[in-house]
Amino acid sequence: MLFAHDTECSLIAAAALVNTGGGDGEGLPDVAALDEFYAAHAYSGRHEHTEAELASVHDLRPRLRRIWDADVHEVVAIVNGLLREHAALPQLIEHDDEPYHFHAVPRDAPLATRMAVEAAMAIADLVRSGELSRLRVCAHPDCDNVLVDLSRNRSRRFCEAGCGNRAAVSAYRARKAAARG
């Protein structure tokens, strides 16, 4: 583990959230999809299961997406803006058999607020440790998904949508065609 467990979980969830608004259509089309996302990323606390909550989560995505394309100064401005906007006050908390970790807003804060602040706190850890380069856009030419490279050697290039496999198959076919030609 390169970063604290809650940092890694928040980074992965932030990337996944950004990717739900990608070019392949709406990844969070309804409240049921948001419920699945909430469970898949082990969020805890308040979850209203409403269209308004879904809309708030949708509104957060472009703000987080900008982080993957920004330089460090813009990332810091986005992170600081999110923390300020949501009156973040980091505190160590333990719950649900999880060890102590940071929460910066109450567990009864709106889901989009918690998502924004958890992402901002995790990205702040990347900035502080000089590891912002771990936030990447998928290297496949037909994909604009984002990813978090948590590998030790910083070698991850493709998102989890199968782009690595598609790139390998394309390279294999190109080698075969060149050998035949």
Backbone bond lengths (Angstrom), bond angles and torsions (degrees), N, CA, C in turn:
res aa  C-N    CA-C-N  psi(-1)  N-CA   C-N-CA  omega(-1)  CA-C   N-CA-C  phi
1 M - - - 1.449 - - 1.527 108.23 -
2 L 1.314 116.05 126.28 1.454 121.96 -177.99 1.523 112.74 -85.27
3 F 1.307 115.99 -35.55 1.454 122.23 -177.55 1.520 108.19 -126.44
4 A 1.303 116.51 171.48 1.464 119.96 176.37 1.529 109.12 -57.95
5 H 1.321 115.21 149.36 1.466 121.13 -176.10 1.524 111.80 -54.67
6 D 1.328 117.76 -44.75 1.459 119.59 -178.41 1.528 111.80 -67.15
7 T 1.328 117.29 -31.89 1.464 120.69 176.40 1.523 110.00 -64.95
8 E 1.325 116.79 -48.52 1.459 120.11 -179.86 1.526 111.35 -61.66
9 C 1.316 116.91 -44.39 1.476 120.29 179.05 1.522 111.00 -61.00
10 S 1.322 117.01 -42.21 1.464 120.78 -178.97 1.531 111.45 -68.26
11 L 1.330 117.44 -38.08 1.462 120.33 177.38 1.523 111.44 -64.45
12 I 1.328 115.65 -44.79 1.466 120.56 179.27 1.525 110.50 -63.00
13 A 1.326 116.89 -43.37 1.466 120.65 179.13 1.529 111.08 -65.11
14 A 1.336 117.45 -39.65 1.467 120.38 179.40 1.526 110.50 -63.39
15 A 1.326 117.34 -44.69 1.466 120.61 178.30 1.530 110.10 -62.74
16 A 1.319 116.25 -43.98 1.470 119.90 179.38 1.528 110.45 -62.13
17 L 1.320 117.35 -40.37 1.459 120.63 178.82 1.526 110.61 -63.83
18 V 1.318 117.27 -46.06 1.459 120.78 177.55 1.527 109.98 -57.34
19 N 1.320 117.14 -43.04 1.462 121.29 -176.62 1.522 113.35 -69.89
20 T 1.323 117.79 -16.44 1.468 118.70 176.34 1.522 111.41 -70.97
21 G 1.303 117.32 -15.13 1.460 121.19 178.74 1.506 112.58 -106.53
22 G 1.338 117.13 19.16 1.457 122.06 -176.08 1.509 114.39 -74.98
23 G 1.323 114.88 -170.97 1.451 122.89 -175.14 1.521 114.87 -71.49
24 D 1.318 119.56 -10.88 1.467 122.19 -178.00 1.518 112.41 -87.39
25 G 1.296 118.24 18.50 1.456 121.23 -178.17 1.513 110.95 99.49
26 E 1.290 115.37 176.68 1.459 122.35 -176.87 1.524 110.50 -73.90
27 G 1.324 116.74 117.91 1.460 121.63 179.55 1.515 113.92 -84.97
28 L 1.317 117.00 -15.04 1.468 122.31 174.49 1.520 108.10 -124.37
29 P 1.335 117.13 70.80 1.455 119.52 -173.43 1.520 115.29 -75.14
30 D 1.337 116.44 -18.94 1.458 118.60 -175.82 1.527 110.13 -154.79
31 V 1.298 115.13 175.83 1.465 121.24 -177.83 1.526 111.04 -62.34
32 A 1.315 117.65 -35.65 1.474 120.36 178.93 1.526 110.80 -62.14
33 A 1.325 117.47 -39.37 1.468 120.94 177.53 1.530 110.50 -66.09
34 L 1.332 116.77 -38.76 1.460 120.08 176.39 1.524 110.37 -65.05
35 D 1.325 117.79 -38.32 1.466 121.27 175.85 1.529 110.55 -58.94
36 E 1.326 116.69 -43.77 1.466 121.06 179.12 1.526 110.80 -64.86
37 F 1.333 116.63 -42.01 1.463 121.25 178.63 1.532 109.96 -62.09
38 Y 1.316 116.48 -45.38 1.468 123.26 178.93 1.533 109.53 -55.41
39 A 1.320 116.88 -47.74 1.466 120.89 -178.79 1.522 111.35 -70.38
40 A 1.320 117.60 -42.21 1.461 121.37 -176.84 1.527 112.06 -62.54
41 H 1.321 116.64 -31.49 1.469 120.30 -177.89 1.527 112.34 -104.62
42 A 1.320 115.32 16.02 1.470 123.06 172.19 1.523 113.44 52.71
43 Y 1.322 115.86 39.71 1.458 118.17 172.84 1.526 108.29 -68.18
44 S 1.307 115.90 153.68 1.458 120.78 176.70 1.518 107.44 -132.41
45 G 1.303 115.97 168.25 1.456 120.02 178.60 1.515 112.06 90.67
46 R 1.291 114.19 -163.32 1.475 123.13 -172.78 1.531 111.76 -56.33
47 H 1.319 114.77 133.25 1.465 122.38 174.17 1.520 106.36 -149.38
48 E 1.322 116.61 112.52 1.459 121.76 -169.96 1.520 114.89 -84.86
49 H 1.327 118.20 -19.24 1.473 121.91 -178.94 1.522 111.10 58.84
50 T 1.326 117.20 44.17 1.461 120.86 -177.66 1.524 111.28 -124.01
51 E 1.318 115.11 162.29 1.469 121.07 175.48 1.537 110.29 -65.12
52 A 1.318 117.13 -35.64 1.468 120.61 179.10 1.530 110.60 -63.89
53 E 1.310 116.58 -41.38 1.466 120.13 177.64 1.528 110.11 -64.07
54 L 1.321 116.27 -43.19 1.460 121.22 177.88 1.525 110.52 -59.34
55 A 1.314 117.12 -43.94 1.469 121.18 179.14 1.529 111.04 -62.29
56 S 1.326 117.63 -38.92 1.468 121.27 178.04 1.521 111.36 -64.07
57 V 1.314 116.15 -39.82 1.471 120.43 178.01 1.529 109.37 -66.83
58 H 1.333 117.03 -42.75 1.475 120.32 176.46 1.523 110.65 -58.17
59 D 1.326 116.93 -41.30 1.470 121.30 -178.77 1.526 112.32 -65.15
60 L 1.308 117.35 -26.80 1.466 121.61 -179.16 1.530 111.99 -73.71
61 R 1.311 117.72 -33.30 1.470 121.83 -172.23 1.525 114.49 -53.41
62 P 1.327 120.54 -49.35 1.473 117.96 -178.01 1.522 113.32 -63.88
63 R 1.310 116.90 -31.09 1.471 119.76 177.95 1.525 110.02 -66.26
64 L 1.330 115.86 -43.14 1.461 118.67 177.93 1.525 110.70 -69.51
65 R 1.316 117.78 -38.14 1.474 120.81 -178.11 1.516 111.41 -59.49
66 R 1.325 117.73 -36.93 1.468 121.32 179.84 1.519 111.49 -57.69
67 I 1.315 117.43 -29.52 1.468 121.09 -178.06 1.525 110.94 -60.08
68 W 1.326 117.21 -37.03 1.473 120.16 -177.20 1.522 112.43 -70.71
69 D 1.317 118.61 -18.11 1.460 121.95 -178.44 1.529 112.89 -107.52
70 A 1.313 117.43 -3.76 1.461 121.41 -170.72 1.524 112.59 -93.99
71 D 1.331 114.52 157.82 1.464 118.48 170.94 1.529 108.19 -81.12
72 V 1.309 116.75 172.51 1.463 120.92 -172.84 1.526 111.88 -59.12
73 H 1.312 117.87 -36.08 1.464 120.25 -177.73 1.540 111.07 -67.92
74 E 1.321 116.48 -40.33 1.462 119.39 177.54 1.528 110.70 -69.84
75 V 1.339 116.69 -38.18 1.471 120.16 176.59 1.521 109.86 -58.94
76 V 1.317 116.51 -46.21 1.466 120.45 179.36 1.526 110.33 -60.52
77 A 1.323 117.39 -41.46 1.467 120.30 179.06 1.530 110.91 -63.88
78 I 1.331 117.18 -41.05 1.470 120.49 178.90 1.527 110.28 -65.52
79 V 1.326 115.93 -47.70 1.471 120.72 -178.99 1.523 110.21 -61.23
80 N 1.322 116.37 -49.32 1.467 119.00 179.93 1.531 111.35 -61.81
81 G 1.322 116.96 -37.37 1.455 120.49 177.91 1.520 111.97 -63.27
82 L 1.334 116.93 -44.08 1.460 120.59 178.63 1.526 111.05 -63.49
83 L 1.324 116.40 -44.19 1.466 119.90 -179.31 1.528 111.53 -65.01
84 R 1.321 115.99 -41.80 1.470 120.49 179.11 1.522 111.10 -66.78
85 E 1.329 115.89 -46.83 1.464 121.61 -177.46 1.521 112.16 -57.91
86 H 1.320 115.94 -35.32 1.465 119.75 -176.27 1.527 112.62 -102.64
87 A 1.349 115.76 13.19 1.468 121.47 177.04 1.531 111.93 49.55
88 A 1.325 115.38 49.57 1.462 121.00 -177.51 1.527 110.97 -65.40
89 L 1.308 114.94 134.62 1.457 122.88 176.82 1.533 106.91 -136.07
90 P 1.339 116.86 91.63 1.471 119.49 -174.92 1.526 112.54 -59.19
91 Q 1.329 113.64 135.30 1.459 121.63 176.46 1.524 108.19 -143.32
92 L 1.323 116.01 147.15 1.458 120.51 174.42 1.522 108.90 -79.81
93 I 1.327 115.83 130.96 1.472 122.82 -176.24 1.528 108.32 -135.26
94 E 1.309 116.98 147.16 1.462 120.42 167.11 1.523 107.86 -128.20
95 H 1.326 115.23 139.49 1.467 121.10 -179.97 1.518 108.60 -163.72
96 D 1.311 115.99 161.34 1.468 123.13 174.67 1.527 112.38 48.68
97 D 1.314 117.38 43.65 1.465 123.20 179.77 1.526 113.83 60.73
98 E 1.317 117.75 18.68 1.460 122.17 175.21 1.526 108.10 -93.41
99 P 1.339 117.45 143.63 1.468 118.86 176.53 1.535 110.27 -68.57
100 Y 1.311 116.57 173.75 1.457 120.54 179.17 1.524 109.98 -55.08
101 H 1.316 114.79 136.18 1.453 122.52 176.65 1.526 107.49 -154.41
102 F 1.328 116.13 169.51 1.450 120.41 -177.77 1.519 112.35 -83.46
103 H 1.315 114.95 136.19 1.459 123.43 161.78 1.521 103.94 -125.37
104 A 1.304 116.02 138.01 1.458 118.53 -177.46 1.521 112.56 -115.05
105 V 1.312 116.00 -4.80 1.465 122.00 172.53 1.525 106.44 -137.28
106 P 1.313 117.42 157.71 1.475 119.37 -179.09 1.524 112.03 -62.48
107 R 1.314 116.41 154.08 1.460 121.49 179.42 1.518 112.26 -65.54
108 D 1.321 117.13 -17.99 1.459 119.04 177.79 1.535 112.12 -94.33
109 A 1.331 117.08 7.83 1.466 120.31 173.65 1.530 108.32 -67.80
110 P 1.316 118.09 155.31 1.467 120.27 178.63 1.536 111.36 -55.95
111 L 1.313 115.22 148.92 1.457 121.05 -177.11 1.524 112.42 -55.97
112 A 1.319 118.56 -46.38 1.463 120.95 -179.31 1.527 110.86 -61.75
113 T 1.308 117.37 -34.89 1.467 121.15 176.33 1.519 110.28 -64.42
114 R 1.325 116.33 -47.14 1.467 119.45 179.46 1.519 111.29 -63.61
115 M 1.330 116.85 -40.93 1.466 120.28 177.84 1.533 110.61 -61.21
116 A 1.318 116.60 -45.61 1.463 121.29 -178.65 1.518 111.33 -62.61
117 V 1.316 116.78 -46.89 1.460 120.55 -176.46 1.525 111.26 -71.10
118 E 1.330 117.80 -40.17 1.465 119.43 177.75 1.524 110.84 -63.15
119 A 1.326 117.23 -41.18 1.463 120.25 176.66 1.524 110.26 -64.15
120 A 1.319 117.16 -44.76 1.468 120.99 -179.61 1.525 111.25 -61.38
121 M 1.314 117.36 -42.65 1.470 120.65 179.26 1.533 110.46 -63.89
122 A 1.320 117.39 -42.02 1.461 121.00 -179.36 1.525 110.74 -66.72
123 I 1.319 116.43 -42.17 1.461 119.62 179.79 1.518 110.11 -68.62
124 A 1.336 117.28 -33.17 1.467 120.21 174.15 1.527 110.55 -59.19
125 D 1.341 117.45 -38.41 1.469 120.36 176.28 1.527 110.87 -61.69
126 L 1.332 116.87 -40.52 1.469 119.54 178.18 1.527 110.90 -63.55
127 V 1.317 116.60 -44.16 1.463 120.72 179.97 1.524 109.60 -61.84
128 R 1.339 116.74 -47.39 1.468 120.70 -177.66 1.518 112.39 -61.57
129 S 1.326 116.94 -33.58 1.462 119.84 -177.58 1.529 112.51 -94.83
130 G 1.317 117.79 5.66 1.462 120.83 178.34 1.523 112.87 69.00
131 E 1.319 117.17 29.11 1.464 122.01 -174.99 1.525 113.38 -115.25
132 L 1.307 117.20 24.35 1.456 120.78 -178.82 1.534 111.99 -61.34
133 S 1.323 117.17 -23.68 1.471 120.50 179.51 1.522 112.10 -66.14
134 R 1.315 117.76 -8.97 1.466 120.57 176.65 1.531 112.00 -74.30
135 L 1.318 117.11 -12.95 1.464 121.59 174.27 1.521 106.82 -88.99
136 R 1.322 116.78 117.97 1.454 120.92 -175.03 1.517 111.27 -135.13
137 V 1.333 113.76 162.74 1.453 121.88 169.87 1.518 106.15 -100.49
138 C 1.318 116.72 141.60 1.462 122.63 -178.73 1.533 110.14 -50.97
139 A 1.327 116.58 137.94 1.458 122.23 -177.51 1.529 113.56 -80.19
140 H 1.322 118.47 -9.23 1.458 120.09 178.73 1.525 108.51 -69.69
141 P 1.337 117.25 132.78 1.469 119.35 -174.45 1.531 114.93 -63.45
142 D 1.323 117.85 -21.93 1.465 120.42 -178.73 1.523 112.96 -99.97
143 C 1.317 118.07 15.47 1.466 121.34 -174.89 1.523 110.21 -130.50
144 D 1.309 115.56 139.20 1.467 119.54 175.19 1.526 111.54 -120.29
145 N 1.344 116.68 18.43 1.462 120.09 176.10 1.522 110.24 -64.47
146 V 1.322 115.37 156.86 1.458 120.97 176.91 1.518 108.98 -105.12
147 L 1.323 114.98 161.71 1.459 120.29 178.01 1.513 109.77 -148.07
148 V 1.319 114.53 163.42 1.457 122.67 174.06 1.522 105.86 -117.76
149 D 1.324 116.92 118.25 1.458 121.07 -179.91 1.524 108.56 -87.33
150 L 1.323 115.93 102.66 1.461 121.16 178.34 1.528 111.57 -102.17
151 S 1.341 116.51 13.69 1.467 119.29 178.20 1.537 109.30 -73.60
152 R 1.311 115.79 150.96 1.467 119.65 -179.07 1.525 112.23 -62.24
153 N 1.325 116.19 -38.59 1.466 118.89 -175.60 1.528 113.84 -95.86
154 R 1.315 116.93 11.44 1.471 122.99 175.99 1.532 111.75 55.91
155 S 1.325 117.15 44.15 1.462 121.02 -173.10 1.526 114.36 -107.00
156 R 1.294 118.13 -2.94 1.466 119.46 -176.84 1.526 110.03 -70.66
157 R 1.326 116.03 129.24 1.461 121.05 -176.18 1.517 113.36 -120.45
158 F 1.329 117.09 -21.31 1.460 120.50 -172.53 1.517 111.13 -119.27
159 C 1.337 114.96 152.22 1.457 121.37 178.09 1.525 109.93 -75.62
160 E 1.311 115.43 -174.33 1.466 120.57 -177.40 1.519 112.85 -94.72
161 A 1.326 117.94 15.03 1.460 121.22 -178.65 1.528 111.99 -93.23
162 G 1.320 117.72 19.33 1.458 121.12 178.44 1.514 114.34 87.63
163 C 1.301 118.21 8.49 1.462 121.41 -177.08 1.529 112.53 -65.52
164 G 1.311 117.34 -35.69 1.470 120.28 177.49 1.514 110.95 -61.61
165 N 1.317 116.97 -43.27 1.466 121.05 177.74 1.518 111.11 -65.19
166 R 1.333 117.10 -42.79 1.465 120.00 178.80 1.523 110.83 -62.04
167 A 1.316 117.07 -40.69 1.469 120.36 179.14 1.527 110.77 -65.60
168 A 1.325 117.29 -40.78 1.467 120.81 179.51 1.525 111.02 -65.57
169 V 1.323 117.42 -42.06 1.472 121.16 178.45 1.523 110.06 -64.36
170 S 1.318 117.59 -43.06 1.470 120.80 178.63 1.520 111.17 -61.76
171 A 1.320 116.70 -43.13 1.468 120.45 179.14 1.522 110.58 -64.96
172 Y 1.315 117.09 -41.31 1.465 121.51 178.27 1.527 110.48 -61.54
173 R 1.321 116.84 -47.25 1.464 120.43 179.53 1.530 111.57 -63.19
174 A 1.317 116.50 -37.94 1.462 119.61 177.97 1.527 111.42 -65.22
175 R 1.335 116.92 -40.21 1.480 120.34 177.41 1.512 110.80 -64.02
176 K 1.339 115.51 -43.46 1.470 119.95 179.74 1.535 110.38 -63.18
177 A 1.306 117.01 -43.62 1.471 120.51 -179.82 1.529 110.64 -64.46
178 A 1.326 116.99 -39.76 1.459 120.36 178.58 1.521 111.67 -66.11
179 A 1.328 116.50 -36.72 1.461 120.41 179.62 1.532 110.41 -68.85
180 R 1.330 117.15 -34.62 1.473 121.07 178.90 1.524 112.01 -75.59
181 G 1.348 115.64 -30.87 1.465 120.07 -172.08 1.472 112.38 -82.90
